[in-house]
Amino acid sequence: MAVFTSLIISMMFGGRIINYLRKLQVGETVRDLGLEGQLAKQGTPTMGGLIILSAIVIPNSYYLQSCITLISG
């Protein structure tokens, strides 16, 4: 159940977080090494892991708390 909740959280808030990071101009600077498609990454937010971590931590902490409450009764 936590996996599906994580997926829903990342799909609902992922785009918003990326747009917010772009607005704050938290982006990747790319060195010109002559590689194709490399400049397309210019300005990509470098904190995308924030989406993954929040999508994992939030539902797992909720379900863990629910299990603890259920066990301790």
Secondary structure as UniProt FT lines:
FT   HELIX           2..23
FT   TURN            24..25
FT   TURN            36..37
FT   HELIX           39..41
FT   TURN            42..43
FT   TURN            46..48
FT   HELIX           49..72
//
